[in-house]
Amino acid sequence: MSTTALPSSSSPGTDTAADAVSTGPGLAAQARAAGALSCIAALVHLAVAPEHFAEWAPAGVFLIVVAAGQLWLAQALWRGLSARLVPAAVLLTAGLVGLYVASRTIGLPVHPDTAGQGLGLGGSHHGGSQVPGGHGNGMPIVPGSGAEAAVETVGTLDLVCVVAELGALALLVGMLPVRQRRSVGNLLLAVGLCGWVVWGLVRFT
């Protein structure tokens, strides 16, 4: 039976409760759950990649690369991921979630053909604009994002994907040693809070 590879000890004389990582069936189940969620997100990216290819090839390539990375992470978590790679998996997963949020709020200046149309890369898997003459799906847009940014709408597959990524992120953070877990958790909360503060300042001032 495969096991999850995590640090089992520190150098002599430096073991502390803050550095310790629990091992056993519970942690293995946690890793496999994170792997399953990562696989779900990868399958969603693969499902929508052809549509994005048709609209803008670089977007399709990006989704294929992301899906490949998530599938690799899923099998690595299932078979036993080295503890040294867990922080990298946390940061990359958090980055994907951040990219998703940005694409649905301030927009990404990477698709000039759809800029200003309010559809971003929206297609069959994205929900259409619910407000006549509105931009995107009615979500608030940060002033100053300009016509260069295309804001995507939110669809069912989008929600499935981001929920899976958030679940995987939470489980991956839980796999970190206690001291690292606190630091990474605080960092993610601080980044999220700063993002909301910046959005609020730009939006309401």
C-alpha positions in Angstrom: 0.0 0.0 0.0 1.3 3.5 -0.9 2.0 6.0 1.8 2.4 9.7 1.9 6.0 10.8 2.3 6.3 13.5 4.9 9.1 14.6 7.2 9.3 12.1 10.1 12.0 13.8 12.2 14.1 16.8 12.5 17.8 17.0 13.3 18.7 15.8 16.8 17.8 18.1 19.6 15.6 20.3 17.4 12.3 18.4 17.5 9.5 20.5 18.8 5.7 20.3 18.8 5.6 23.1 16.3 7.8 21.2 13.8 6.1 17.9 14.2 3.8 16.5 11.5 1.2 13.8 12.2 1.6 10.6 10.2 -0.6 7.6 9.6 -3.9 6.7 7.8 -5.5 10.1 8.6 -2.8 12.1 6.8 -2.8 9.6 3.9 -6.6 10.0 3.5 -6.2 13.8 3.6 -3.6 13.6 0.9 -5.8 11.4 -1.3 -8.8 13.7 -0.8 -6.6 16.6 -2.0 -5.5 14.5 -4.9 -9.1 13.7 -5.8 -10.1 17.4 -5.7 -7.1 18.3 -7.8 -8.2 15.7 -10.4 -11.7 17.2 -10.5 -10.2 20.7 -11.2 -8.0 19.2 -13.9 -10.9 17.5 -15.6 -12.9 20.7 -15.7 -9.9 22.5 -17.3 -9.6 19.7 -19.9 -13.3 19.9 -20.6 -13.3 23.7 -21.4 -9.9 23.7 -23.1 -11.2 23.0 -26.7 -13.7 25.9 -26.4 -10.9 28.3 -25.3 -8.6 27.0 -28.1 -11.3 28.0 -30.6 -11.5 31.5 -29.1 -7.8 32.1 -28.3 -5.2 29.5 -28.6 -2.9 30.7 -25.8 -5.8 30.3 -23.3 -6.3 26.7 -24.4 -2.6 25.9 -24.1 -2.6 27.4 -20.6 -5.5 25.3 -19.5 -3.9 22.1 -20.9 -0.7 22.9 -19.0 -2.6 23.6 -15.8 -4.6 20.4 -16.2 -1.5 18.4 -16.7 0.1 19.9 -13.6 -3.0 19.2 -11.5 -3.2 15.6 -12.8 0.4 15.0 -11.9 -0.2 16.5 -8.4 -3.3 14.3 -8.0 -1.4 11.1 -8.7 1.6 12.2 -6.6 -0.7 12.9 -3.6 -2.4 9.5 -4.1 0.9 7.7 -4.2 2.9 9.7 -1.7 4.0 13.3 -2.3 7.4 14.4 -0.9 6.9 16.8 2.0 9.3 19.3 0.3 6.8 19.6 -2.6 3.7 20.4 -0.4 4.6 24.1 0.0 5.0 24.5 -3.8 1.7 22.7 -4.3 0.0 25.1 -1.8 1.5 28.2 -3.6 0.6 27.1 -7.1 -3.0 26.1 -6.1 -3.4 29.4 -4.3 -2.1 31.2 -7.4 -4.7 29.5 -9.6 -7.5 30.5 -7.3 -6.2 34.1 -7.3 -6.0 34.1 -11.1 -9.6 32.9 -11.2 -10.8 35.7 -8.8 -8.9 38.3 -10.8 -10.5 37.1 -14.1 -14.0 37.4 -12.6 -13.5 40.8 -11.0 -10.8 43.2 -12.5 -10.3 41.1 -15.7 -7.1 39.9 -17.3 -5.5 42.0 -20.1 -4.6 39.0 -22.2 -7.4 38.7 -24.7 -7.7 41.9 -26.8 -10.3 40.3 -29.2 -12.9 40.2 -26.4 -12.0 43.3 -24.5 -14.9 45.6 -23.9 -17.5 43.0 -24.8 -18.2 41.9 -21.3 -17.7 38.3 -22.2 -14.0 37.7 -21.6 -13.4 34.1 -22.6 -17.0 33.3 -21.9 -18.7 30.6 -23.9 -21.1 27.8 -23.2 -19.6 27.0 -19.8 -19.9 30.6 -18.6 -23.1 32.3 -17.5 -24.3 35.2 -19.7 -24.7 38.8 -18.6 -27.9 39.1 -16.6 -28.1 42.9 -16.9 -29.0 44.4 -20.3 -26.1 46.6 -21.4 -24.2 45.3 -18.4 -20.5 44.3 -18.3 -19.7 40.6 -17.8 -22.0 39.0 -15.3 -22.7 42.1 -13.2 -19.9 41.6 -10.8 -18.2 44.9 -9.7 -15.4 46.0 -11.9 -12.4 47.9 -10.5 -12.4 51.3 -12.2 -9.3 51.8 -14.3 -9.1 48.2 -15.5 -9.9 49.8 -18.9 -10.8 48.2 -22.2 -7.7 46.1 -22.1 -9.1 43.8 -19.5 -11.7 41.1 -20.4 -13.8 40.1 -17.4 -15.1 36.5 -17.6 -18.6 35.5 -16.4 -19.2 32.7 -13.9 -20.7 29.4 -14.9 -21.4 26.1 -13.2 -18.1 24.5 -14.3 -16.2 27.5 -13.0 -17.8 27.1 -9.6 -17.1 23.3 -9.6 -13.4 24.0 -10.4 -12.8 26.8 -7.9 -14.5 24.9 -5.1 -12.4 21.8 -5.8 -9.2 24.0 -5.9 -10.2 25.7 -2.6 -10.8 22.3 -1.0 -7.5 21.0 -2.2 -5.8 24.1 -1.0 -7.2 23.7 2.5 -6.2 20.1 2.7 -2.7 20.9 1.4 -2.2 23.6 4.0 -3.3 21.1 6.6 -0.6 18.7 5.5 2.2 21.2 6.3 4.1 21.1 9.6 2.4 23.1 12.3 4.8 26.0 12.2 4.7 26.2 8.4 1.0 25.8 8.4 0.6 28.9 10.6 2.9 30.9 8.5 1.3 29.9 5.2 -2.2 30.3 6.5 -1.4 33.8 7.8 0.2 34.7 4.5 -2.8 33.6 2.5 -5.2 35.5 4.8 -3.0 38.6 4.6 -2.9 38.5 0.8 -6.6 38.0 0.6 -7.3 40.8 3.0 -5.0 43.2 1.2 -6.7 42.3 -2.1 -10.1 43.2 -0.7 -8.7 46.4 0.8 -7.1 47.5 -2.5 -10.3 46.6 -4.3 -12.4 48.6 -1.9 -10.1 51.7 -2.1 -10.2 51.7 -5.9 -13.9 50.9 -6.1 -15.2 53.4 -3.6 -12.8 56.3 -3.7 
